[in-house]
Amino acid sequence: MSSPNPLDSDFEKPSARWFWCLLGAASIVFHIGLVFSGLVPNLVSRPLHLALAVPWVLVLTTHSNAGRVSGWALSAIILSAVGYIVINQSQLSDQYGYLNGFTQQLVSVVLLLGVLEMARRAIGWPLPTVAIIALIYGLYGEWIPGEFGHPGLPLNSFLGTLTITEGGIWGKLTGVSVGIVAIFVIMGAVLNAGEAGQGFMNLANAAAGRFKGGAAKVSVLSSALFGSISGSASANVASTGAITLPAMTRLGYPRSLAAAVEAVASSGGQIMPPLMGAGAFVMVELTGIPYTSIMAAAILPALLYFIAVWVGINAYNNNQSLPALPEELRVPPRLVVVTSLFFLVPFVLLLERLFNGGYTPQYAACVAILAAFVLLLFDANFTFSLARFARRLEQVCLNGGRQIAMIASIILCASIIVGVLGQTGLGVKITSLILSVANEQLWPALVLTAFACLLLGMEVPTTAAYVICVSVAGPALQQLGLEPILVHLFVFWFALLSTITPPVCGAVFIAAGMVNENWLKVAVTAMALGIGLYLIPLAMVANPELIRLEQTPGSALIAFIKIAVGLGAVSYGVIAYKLRWLRLLLIAFGATLLFLL
């Protein structure tokens, strides 16, 4: 992320640039086409999803010539295996997950190793390592004594279920990646290629720039808006941070505070509807709850997070003066209105088709994509340029194709783990262990789950950590009386902690590098500013009305106000340099509102 982008060197050659543009265009056309093409067999659409991701991940993520050569060779081998699945999908569907013959065994091994290597090249070793441990457990777990062993699985059945049925890498998680996540990634790529990204910044500038700490508050609002389409903390830091960090440092903000504000605000993009870093769509599949209901449940906690950050900035302003944005850095009102239209028009269409039209999320997103696509023809002055449109279209193809591939590599690898858990029954055993250790008590079980989410989230991406944790801990929390949507939101939020919590804290590392500040100083400040990330999931459990905006809006809004006041008091007490007894009083008052009243 902070390292050089391998795309840059590849695209120095026009022929290479054309190739990747065409591949990205093929991926975009394929995924949008699935929305309108009726029923395509899952053993066709999902393998083709993998096929379109393979070159992006295996070739463009390496910096060496040897890596590129091996990437192309591996791509050819994996594409051959994918082709076998697609061509023989009808026959394979009749085998009920049992491999017949050496060829199918070879295809199975190639697919599993290929998915592991894709994840390794995309995000490093941690997630593939967890998947490898899961595979070893599936193969040899029968030799483990006690309740954590399993009776043993026939090799052809174990591998076949993972690779020729919908019980592993072609499972429902991959279906979410193919059918929904890819569409919203395309929507984000189209919006970002035009004026929408600048529209987010301009709107935030106009709304918050005039306040004390205005540059920091612009970062909070712009990251909330941008994160709603990017769903990535790292992408947020790199994009909005390129504008907000220089502004904050130029106005004299401490570098540690500037970087922390950007890291914390950017992390909120993954909990902000409608995207939530693909988490919302995975929740739909895992819970069976409609997408609109997921959005309704997630919106108030997300707003609370940004309110807590806003209050934290005010507390820092109490310690040291944080000036507002000077007049020369303010955006003219006309420009704010005009550039805001570039994201408001697609967003309004998306929400109208979802809530009023009653259409599926992917269809509503396609309508928004069409509107955003037309807007690529114009700039903020409404001038028309085919040359500019061509450049933007190229950017859409490159970014859309690459982002779809990166998410696919993560979800496919996570699907291996979920597939093994399902076949071996390990998830049920871990659930029993959590209930036993927690002595059937809810809050000890929540603490255990939160700790597991934090540990796993430090090693693997948020969505993958959420999927794995909710698969093993979710049933235990539900048995203890929590409703499914609350369990999933709780786990998802805690899987996000690693973005600002040492020792990993990816968003902190990127922001600290951008201002040349010690990352540990930034992390300490970020944890204080982002205290809502630690407290809001627990507050949701203590105040379940908060996520019932759709069913009981009055009670939800009352809970929202109560928690907002409590969070504000805790945040102010943690950060403001006031009398110690006053700070302790504020923290005690806030905690009482959050958990006792």
Phi and psi in degrees as a GROMACS rama.xvg file:
@    title "Ramachandran Plot"
@    xaxis  label "Phi"
@    yaxis  label "Psi"
@TYPE xy
-83.4671  -11.7529  SER-2
-80.4626  165.265  SER-3
-59.4087  144.126  PRO-4
-79.9278  119.285  ASN-5
-62.452  -18.5429  PRO-6
-61.8781  -34.2225  LEU-7
-61.0402  -46.5716  ASP-8
-68.9548  -34.5715  SER-9
-66.4652  -34.1289  ASP-10
-89.9882  5.20209  PHE-11
-66.1713  -28.3233  GLU-12
-92.2322  124.146  LYS-13
-56.9549  -37.3454  PRO-14
-63.892  -41.0703  SER-15
-66.0168  -41.1413  ALA-16
-61.5936  -41.9024  ARG-17
-61.8782  -41.6092  TRP-18
-61.2065  -48.9602  PHE-19
-69.4058  -33.0194  TRP-20
-62.2773  -44.6897  CYS-21
-65.8588  -39.113  LEU-22
-65.8727  -42.0058  LEU-23
-62.989  -41.0567  GLY-24
-63.0353  -40.0633  ALA-25
-62.2115  -41.2697  ALA-26
-64.2074  -42.9312  SER-27
-64.6434  -47.2264  ILE-28
-62.8692  -41.9767  VAL-29
-61.0471  -49.035  PHE-30
-71.666  -37.3782  HIS-31
-69.1053  -38.3539  ILE-32
-60.0751  -33.8059  GLY-33
-61.5204  -31.7314  LEU-34
-64.5061  -31.4493  VAL-35
-109.708  0.64445  PHE-36
-95.5894  4.60444  SER-37
80.9266  -155.672  GLY-38
-82.5121  114.3  LEU-39
-107.248  130.576  VAL-40
-52.8821  139.871  PRO-41
-61.9403  -31.776  ASN-42
-78.9349  8.53991  LEU-43
-111.916  -52.9795  VAL-44
-66.1867  -41.82  SER-45
-72.914  -43.2957  ARG-46
-61.1996  -38.0094  PRO-47
-66.4655  -32.7403  LEU-48
-58.8335  -45.0788  HIS-49
-63.5114  -43.8285  LEU-50
-59.7621  -41.6873  ALA-51
-70.7951  -20.5738  LEU-52
-87.5729  -26.5269  ALA-53
-53.8185  -54.5462  VAL-54
-62.9347  -37.9229  PRO-55
-58.2159  -43.7058  TRP-56
-81.4659  -43.2278  VAL-57
-80.731  -23.5614  LEU-58
-104.277  -47.057  VAL-59
-83.8243  -6.36804  LEU-60
-94.2064  1.17408  THR-61
-111.974  150.32  THR-62
-103.687  -9.8046  HIS-63
-103.436  154.648  SER-64
-63.4804  -39.6492  ASN-65
-62.1873  -40.0204  ALA-66
-64.8994  -36.7636  GLY-67
-66.1798  -43.4095  ARG-68
-63.102  -46.8785  VAL-69
-64.2948  -33.8553  SER-70
-63.2925  -43.8261  GLY-71
-65.8384  -39.7506  TRP-72
-63.6966  -45.8034  ALA-73
-64.3156  -37.9649  LEU-74
-59.4381  -44.5219  SER-75
-61.6253  -41.7755  ALA-76
-65.6739  -46.2372  ILE-77
-66.0433  -40.5357  ILE-78
-62.8197  -34.1383  LEU-79
-63.3892  -43.5106  SER-80
-65.9412  -40.4867  ALA-81
-62.6105  -42.9316  VAL-82
-58.6165  -38.6886  GLY-83
-62.0504  -43.4565  TYR-84
-62.3219  -46.1404  ILE-85
-65.0183  -46.1491  VAL-86
-65.4849  -36.4439  ILE-87
-106.152  20.9757  ASN-88
-59.7942  -35.7111  GLN-89
-65.1483  -44.7401  SER-90
-65.4367  -43.2374  GLN-91
-63.953  -33.6924  LEU-92
-62.6553  -26.4774  SER-93
-86.3717  -4.68719  ASP-94
-90.822  -7.65223  GLN-95
53.4318  38.8111  TYR-96
81.5893  15.273  GLY-97
-111.14  124.205  TYR-98
-74.9102  136.483  LEU-99
-115.631  110.821  ASN-100
90.5454  165.966  GLY-101
-65.4883  -37.4258  PHE-102
-59.6856  -45.3367  THR-103
-67.9996  -35.3462  GLN-104
-62.4622  -42.8508  GLN-105
-63.4928  -44.9552  LEU-106
-58.7657  -42.1751  VAL-107
-62.0683  -46.6366  SER-108
-64.6421  -43.1186  VAL-109
-60.2245  -43.297  VAL-110
-65.1339  -44.4184  LEU-111
-65.2727  -47.721  LEU-112
-64.4197  -36.7804  LEU-113
-63.3195  -44.4012  GLY-114
-64.2151  -40.9607  VAL-115
-61.9759  -43.6033  LEU-116
-68.1519  -36.8042  GLU-117
-60.6661  -45.7284  MET-118
-64.9562  -38.5609  ALA-119
-62.7882  -44.7868  ARG-120
-71.7164  -27.9159  ARG-121
-79.3656  -43.984  ALA-122
-134.459  6.28157  ILE-123
95.6563  -172.209  GLY-124
-78.0567  -29.5222  TRP-125
-54.4414  -53.6593  PRO-126
-64.5164  -46.5118  LEU-127
-58.675  -34.3712  PRO-128
-63.4788  -43.5744  THR-129
-61.3244  -41.4224  VAL-130
-65.3138  -39.3823  ALA-131
-64.3252  -42.7914  ILE-132
-60.7309  -40.7659  ILE-133
-62.2115  -42.9552  ALA-134
-64.2744  -41.8492  LEU-135
-62.1681  -40.3851  ILE-136
-62.7579  -42.6871  TYR-137
-61.8832  -36.8224  GLY-138
-79.4152  -37.7348  LEU-139
-122.614  7.1283  TYR-140
-62.2709  -19.3233  GLY-141
-65.8335  -18.8432  GLU-142
-88.1396  -4.58989  TRP-143
-82.7162  123.579  ILE-144
-74.2214  160.167  PRO-145
84.2776  -169.155  GLY-146
-70.9457  -16.7822  GLU-147
-89.2878  1.95209  PHE-148
-82.2663  175.481  GLY-149
-136.501  163.05  HIS-150
-65.2223  -13.7006  PRO-151
104.715  142.791  GLY-152
-125.832  131.927  LEU-153
-57.1304  136.433  PRO-154
-56.7423  -47.2709  LEU-155
-64.3008  -32.0742  ASN-156
-75.3531  -42.6762  SER-157
-62.3313  -50.8914  PHE-158
-69.0533  -37.8457  LEU-159
-64.8271  -41.2241  GLY-160
-62.735  -32.2423  THR-161
-78.6316  -21.9661  LEU-162
-128.779  -17.7941  THR-163
-122.081  6.6154  ILE-164
-129.094  -173.091  THR-165
-96.3688  31.5777  GLU-166
-105.524  4.06703  GLY-167
-143.255  -114.122  GLY-168
-69.6244  -16.8119  ILE-169
-103.005  23.9551  TRP-170
-79.4647  -167.718  GLY-171
-69.0948  -26.7439  LYS-172
-64.1012  -43.4097  LEU-173
-63.5772  -35.2787  THR-174
-60.3602  -38.2512  GLY-175
-64.3209  -42.9174  VAL-176
-61.4078  -42.8154  SER-177
-70.0102  -49.3681  VAL-178
-88.0785  -25.8646  GLY-179
-126.775  -53.7257  ILE-180
-57.7397  -45.2349  VAL-181
-59.1479  -38.032  ALA-182
-65.52  -43.3893  ILE-183
-72.7791  -29.4546  PHE-184
-62.858  -42.5463  VAL-185
-62.1407  -42.7143  ILE-186
-59.4123  -44.6627  MET-187
-62.5867  -39.3766  GLY-188
-64.8768  -40.3379  ALA-189
-67.2299  -44.016  VAL-190
-62.477  -43.0852  LEU-191
-70.4608  -24.1697  ASN-192
-73.916  -21.0469  ALA-193
-103.299  -143.853  GLY-194
-90.2093  -1.91612  GLU-195
-62.7663  -42.7355  ALA-196
-58.7073  -44.1682  GLY-197
-67.5785  -31.2435  GLN-198
-61.9854  -40.702  GLY-199
-58.3803  -48.5819  PHE-200
-62.2825  -43.4905  MET-201
-65.3841  -41.1752  ASN-202
-65.0338  -42.9488  LEU-203
-63.3803  -40.2431  ALA-204
-59.0495  -46.0709  ASN-205
-69.2249  -36.4464  ALA-206
-77.4526  -33.9074  ALA-207
-122.662  -13.9738  ALA-208
-61.5793  -28.2243  GLY-209
-82.0567  -10.4467  ARG-210
-82.5092  162.735  PHE-211
-60.9088  137.901  LYS-212
70.0227  24.8444  GLY-213
-58.2108  -39.8588  GLY-214
-63.5695  -38.8838  ALA-215
-68.2401  -39.3931  ALA-216
-70.9352  -31.04  LYS-217
-61.3921  -40.7492  VAL-218
-60.6222  -42.0896  SER-219
-63.1782  -49.3737  VAL-220
-69.0515  -42.9429  LEU-221
-65.6724  -36.815  SER-222
-69.0778  -35.8418  SER-223
-63.0897  -43.1864  ALA-224
-71.0037  -48.5338  LEU-225
-65.1271  -39.3273  PHE-226
-64.134  -24.1523  GLY-227
-65.6408  -20.036  SER-228
-111.725  -25.156  ILE-229
-86.5654  -39.3502  SER-230
65.4239  16.4713  GLY-231
-132.201  124.754  SER-232
-63.626  -41.9823  ALA-233
-65.6447  -42.4628  SER-234
-63.954  -37.4104  ALA-235
-61.8181  -49.2057  ASN-236
-59.6679  -44.9176  VAL-237
-67.0908  -34.4019  ALA-238
-89.7244  -63.3164  SER-239
-68.1387  -32.7287  THR-240
-64.1181  -29.7302  GLY-241
-61.8794  -22.9507  ALA-242
-102.221  -45.413  ILE-243
-77.2993  -36.2214  THR-244
-63.6929  -48.1595  LEU-245
-60.071  -36.6577  PRO-246
-63.8942  -43.4663  ALA-247
-66.6567  -45.4791  MET-248
-67.3142  -35.3588  THR-249
-65.4115  -30.006  ARG-250
-87.5142  4.38215  LEU-251
91.6945  10.9801  GLY-252
-65.8498  139.66  TYR-253
-55.0711  138.466  PRO-254
-60.5488  -37.705  ARG-255
-63.8174  -38.5497  SER-256
-70.3467  -43.7897  LEU-257
-58.4588  -47.7883  ALA-258
-66.1646  -38.2161  ALA-259
-65.8592  -42.2139  ALA-260
-57.989  -46.725  VAL-261
-65.829  -42.1756  GLU-262
-64.6733  -44.24  ALA-263
-69.007  -45.929  VAL-264
-62.9233  -40.4999  ALA-265
-68.0173  -33.4142  SER-266
-62.937  -28.1304  SER-267
-66.3115  -17.2934  GLY-268
-59.0974  -29.4765  GLY-269
-80.152  -8.44901  GLN-270
-113.751  4.70389  ILE-271
-97.4264  117.062  MET-272
-59.094  155.047  PRO-273
-91.0617  -12.7424  PRO-274
-89.8897  -52.2613  LEU-275
57.0508  39.9909  MET-276
57.1554  35.4949  GLY-277
78.1636  -9.21446  ALA-278
-63.3722  -35.9217  GLY-279
-60.4715  -40.0735  ALA-280
-74.9675  -33.8904  PHE-281
-65.9846  -38.9568  VAL-282
-60.935  -40.805  MET-283
-55.8376  -45.7953  VAL-284
-71.0474  -40.2577  GLU-285
-77.5341  -28.8321  LEU-286
-103.119  -23.426  THR-287
77.5294  6.49036  GLY-288
-83.3126  137.158  ILE-289
-58.613  150.107  PRO-290
-58.2358  -42.0963  TYR-291
-62.1432  -33.9336  THR-292
-71.5698  -36.6313  SER-293
-60.7184  -45.6818  ILE-294
-60.5367  -44.5937  MET-295
-62.3833  -38.3642  ALA-296
-71.458  -31.6494  ALA-297
-88.23  -19.7109  ALA-298
-69.4194  -44.5763  ILE-299
-66.3976  -44.7627  LEU-300
-58.2972  -38.3084  PRO-301
-64.4257  -42.7889  ALA-302
-63.569  -37.9743  LEU-303
-60.0718  -38.4978  LEU-304
-59.4862  -47.931  TYR-305
-71.8796  -30.3023  PHE-306
-63.6146  -42.78  ILE-307
-61.6552  -40.2103  ALA-308
-65.2144  -42.3153  VAL-309
-59.3239  -46.8406  TRP-310
-62.7947  -39.0784  VAL-311
-60.627  -39.1819  GLY-312
-63.7959  -41.1905  ILE-313
-61.1589  -37.5896  ASN-314
-66.0063  -41.8974  ALA-315
-64.5405  -36.0403  TYR-316
-64.1059  -27.9363  ASN-317
-69.2641  -29.9551  ASN-318
-81.1098  -40.2635  ASN-319
-148.13  136.062  GLN-320
-63.5575  123.704  SER-321
-111.121  103.629  LEU-322
-66.6388  155.613  PRO-323
-71.8032  169.365  ALA-324
-67.0294  132.334  LEU-325
-65.56  158.921  PRO-326
-55.9235  -37.659  GLU-327
-68.7869  -17.0817  GLU-328
-95.9556  -2.38969  LEU-329
-77.1196  148.602  ARG-330
-92.6851  133.202  VAL-331
-57.2699  141.582  PRO-332
-54.2423  -40.5627  PRO-333
-60.0883  -43.0264  ARG-334
-66.1859  -35.9235  LEU-335
-60.7519  -48.7192  VAL-336
-62.7355  -47.2404  VAL-337
-64.7039  -49.3816  VAL-338
-69.302  -29.0398  THR-339
-64.9565  -30.4708  SER-340
-60.8663  -28.1564  LEU-341
-68.8246  -22.9282  PHE-342
-108.803  -25.4291  PHE-343
-67.8982  -40.5179  LEU-344
-60.4565  -52.4771  VAL-345
-62.1788  -39.731  PRO-346
-65.8083  -42.4368  PHE-347
-62.6498  -42.2709  VAL-348
-62.7622  -42.1025  LEU-349
-58.5378  -50.772  LEU-350
-68.7301  -36.2475  LEU-351
-64.6885  -43.7507  GLU-352
-67.3621  -32.5181  ARG-353
-72.9458  -53.863  LEU-354
-90.108  -36.637  PHE-355
-94.5041  -42.2451  ASN-356
-77.6082  -23.8873  GLY-357
72.8151  22.2023  GLY-358
-85.7014  168.238  TYR-359
-70.2054  156.663  THR-360
-56.9545  -40.0383  PRO-361
-69.3278  -35.3937  GLN-362
-69.3453  -44.0161  TYR-363
-59.9319  -40.0822  ALA-364
-64.8585  -36.302  ALA-365
-63.9934  -37.8281  CYS-366
-63.5258  -43.3836  VAL-367
-64.4847  -38.2276  ALA-368
-61.9621  -42.5757  ILE-369
-60.2145  -44.7426  LEU-370
-63.8807  -45.1854  ALA-371
-64.9571  -34.9012  ALA-372
-62.4397  -43.7802  PHE-373
-64.0126  -38.7023  VAL-374
-68.6352  -18.0289  LEU-375
-62.2714  -20.1197  LEU-376
-70.866  -17.6419  LEU-377
-122.304  158.122  PHE-378
-110.867  -169.71  ASP-379
-65.8298  -18.5161  ALA-380
-96.6121  7.20414  ASN-381
59.6268  29.8248  PHE-382
-84.6804  146.89  THR-383
-105.025  132.187  PHE-384
-148.028  117.333  SER-385
-67.6339  -37.2021  LEU-386
-63.5332  -43.8194  ALA-387
-65.1478  -39.9461  ARG-388
-60.7106  -40.7301  PHE-389
-63.7707  -41.9726  ALA-390
-64.0517  -41.0356  ARG-391
-67.0624  -39.1594  ARG-392
-63.1804  -39.9338  LEU-393
-60.4056  -43.4761  GLU-394
-62.4757  -40.3008  GLN-395
-59.9074  -46.4978  VAL-396
-63.3034  -44.9517  CYS-397
-67.939  -49.9701  LEU-398
-71.1656  -40.3817  ASN-399
-62.8401  -48.7048  GLY-400
-60.33  -43.659  GLY-401
-67.752  -44.8529  ARG-402
-67.206  -38.7524  GLN-403
-59.3504  -42.6999  ILE-404
-66.0008  -41.8386  ALA-405
-64.9894  -43.5554  MET-406
-65.6441  -40.0625  ILE-407
-59.6638  -41.9354  ALA-408
-63.9119  -36.258  SER-409
-70.0482  -47.7707  ILE-410
-68.326  -38.56  ILE-411
-61.9678  -41.9122  LEU-412
-67.9691  -42.0128  CYS-413
-62.029  -31.1325  ALA-414
-65.3216  -30.7862  SER-415
-61.5613  -46.1429  ILE-416
-63.1423  -45.8114  ILE-417
-63.2218  -39.1563  VAL-418
-62.2676  -41.4716  GLY-419
-67.3185  -42.1571  VAL-420
-58.007  -41.1979  LEU-421
-66.6732  -40.8867  GLY-422
-73.0589  -37.3924  GLN-423
-92.4014  -15.5704  THR-424
76.9283  12.5304  GLY-425
-63.1743  -35.0663  LEU-426
-58.8502  -41.3107  GLY-427
-64.512  -37.9911  VAL-428
-68.8793  -39.3504  LYS-429
-67.6677  -36.7248  ILE-430
-58.9568  -45.4305  THR-431
-62.5337  -37.7252  SER-432
-64.9979  -44.0265  LEU-433
-60.4168  -45.0497  ILE-434
-63.015  -37.7799  LEU-435
-69.0056  -48.6501  SER-436
-63.7448  -38.615  VAL-437
-79.8122  -1.36682  ALA-438
55.8429  39.3737  ASN-439
61.7204  21.1674  GLU-440
-104.26  137.467  GLN-441
-65.2878  -52.0114  LEU-442
-67.0285  -40.2906  TRP-443
-60.2794  -37.4003  PRO-444
-65.7123  -37.8861  ALA-445
-64.0068  -42.1497  LEU-446
-63.4216  -44.5029  VAL-447
-60.0853  -43.9985  LEU-448
-65.3346  -43.1399  THR-449
-61.7485  -41.5034  ALA-450
-65.0428  -41.1475  PHE-451
-63.7207  -41.4845  ALA-452
-62.0685  -42.2216  CYS-453
-63.584  -45.6544  LEU-454
-63.4795  -47.3086  LEU-455
-69.3499  -37.9327  LEU-456
-64.7063  -23.1316  GLY-457
-71.2932  -18.5352  MET-458
-110.195  -26.9402  GLU-459
-129.775  159.968  VAL-460
-58.5153  155.608  PRO-461
-53.9617  -49.226  THR-462
-63.1976  -41.4395  THR-463
-66.5448  -41.8721  ALA-464
-62.0431  -41.2292  ALA-465
-61.7222  -46.1213  TYR-466
-61.1219  -45.5507  VAL-467
-67.3259  -46.6401  ILE-468
-65.4706  -42.2052  CYS-469
-71.3152  -24.7816  VAL-470
-69.2446  -34.2665  SER-471
-99.9242  -33.3097  VAL-472
-100.631  -23.8908  ALA-473
-54.963  -48.9954  GLY-474
-58.7632  -35.9283  PRO-475
-64.8108  -44.5681  ALA-476
-66.4528  -35.2089  LEU-477
-67.9728  -37.0701  GLN-478
-64.0584  -26.4489  GLN-479
-87.7524  6.97266  LEU-480
109.171  -1.68643  GLY-481
-81.211  141.046  LEU-482
-72.5502  151.576  GLU-483
-54.3718  -44.8234  PRO-484
-64.1265  -35.8876  ILE-485
-66.7308  -41.4844  LEU-486
-59.8653  -46.3355  VAL-487
-67.7149  -40.9315  HIS-488
-66.2783  -40.3508  LEU-489
-58.7562  -50.4395  PHE-490
-64.844  -41.7257  VAL-491
-63.4016  -42.918  PHE-492
-62.586  -45.0166  TRP-493
-71.9419  -24.5711  PHE-494
-67.6524  -17.7539  ALA-495
-86.6715  -11.0234  LEU-496
-55.8481  -31.7658  LEU-497
-67.2539  -12.3009  SER-498
-67.8344  -27.3958  THR-499
-125.108  -4.59266  ILE-500
-99.6713  124.944  THR-501
-60.2925  156.491  PRO-502
-90.3182  -7.16716  PRO-503
-89.7521  -64.0242  VAL-504
37.7419  67.2684  CYS-505
-57.5819  -44.5322  GLY-506
-64.4193  -35.5933  ALA-507
-65.5099  -44.7182  VAL-508
-57.421  -45.1756  PHE-509
-65.9607  -47.2804  ILE-510
-64.5387  -41.2894  ALA-511
-62.6562  -39.803  ALA-512
-64.2409  -33.9194  GLY-513
-71.8091  -21.5381  MET-514
-115.197  6.02976  VAL-515
56.6811  50.1032  ASN-516
-119.257  153.674  GLU-517
-60.7136  126.725  ASN-518
-65.5226  -30.2867  TRP-519
-69.2025  -38.4521  LEU-520
-60.4096  -42.5122  LYS-521
-64.1681  -42.0902  VAL-522
-62.9413  -42.6654  ALA-523
-61.7307  -45.1152  VAL-524
-65.4154  -39.7909  THR-525
-64.1247  -38.7802  ALA-526
-66.2663  -34.7306  MET-527
-70.6941  -45.2266  ALA-528
-65.4069  -37.9193  LEU-529
-94.6512  29.0464  GLY-530
-60.2043  -24.7391  ILE-531
-61.4546  -29.0812  GLY-532
-64.669  -28.9283  LEU-533
-87.1064  -32.5609  TYR-534
-95.3718  -33.2288  LEU-535
-63.3344  -41.7584  ILE-536
-59.5316  -39.0097  PRO-537
-68.7291  -37.193  LEU-538
-65.8594  -32.1063  ALA-539
-62.4698  -38.6015  MET-540
-69.4967  -41.1221  VAL-541
-72.6867  -24.8808  ALA-542
-131.239  70.6972  ASN-543
-62.7029  -15.7125  PRO-544
-62.0828  -23.5928  GLU-545
-56.7004  -34.4566  LEU-546
-97.1522  11.1782  ILE-547
-106.749  38.3861  ARG-548
-58.9704  -36.3171  LEU-549
-71.1258  -38.3259  GLU-550
-86.9086  -49.3686  GLN-551
-131.548  78.9788  THR-552
-60.1902  -35.5605  PRO-553
-62.0608  -50.2642  GLY-554
-63.5102  -37.4282  SER-555
-63.4194  -42.1449  ALA-556
-71.0047  -34.7709  LEU-557
-63.7962  -45.2135  ILE-558
-61.8512  -38.6736  ALA-559
-60.6176  -46.8984  PHE-560
-65.1304  -43.2916  ILE-561
-61.5193  -46.0555  LYS-562
-68.2686  -37.1184  ILE-563
-60.1744  -44.0224  ALA-564
-64.8411  -43.9479  VAL-565
-62.452  -44.4836  GLY-566
-63.2047  -42.2322  LEU-567
-59.6811  -42.3505  GLY-568
-64.9491  -44.3265  ALA-569
-64.4745  -45.3435  VAL-570
-61.1648  -45.1874  SER-571
-64.9254  -40.8525  TYR-572
-65.8285  -34.8503  GLY-573
-73.0028  -36.1436  VAL-574
-99.7752  -44.6897  ILE-575
-66.8666  136.658  ALA-576
-85.3012  71.1202  TYR-577
-110.528  -173.244  LYS-578
-57.0305  138.387  LEU-579
-58.9558  -41.4094  ARG-580
-64.9063  -32.6779  TRP-581
-70.0893  -39.024  LEU-582
-64.464  -43.9282  ARG-583
-63.2699  -37.2154  LEU-584
-64.892  -42.5413  LEU-585
-62.5344  -43.9519  LEU-586
-63.9473  -43.5561  ILE-587
-64.2614  -42.7297  ALA-588
-62.5519  -45.2793  PHE-589
-63.0898  -43.3239  GLY-590
-63.9794  -36.5498  ALA-591
-63.542  -43.6788  THR-592
-63.7875  -39.4504  LEU-593
-69.7472  -40.3438  LEU-594
-122.48  -18.1835  PHE-595
-110.954  -31.1421  LEU-596
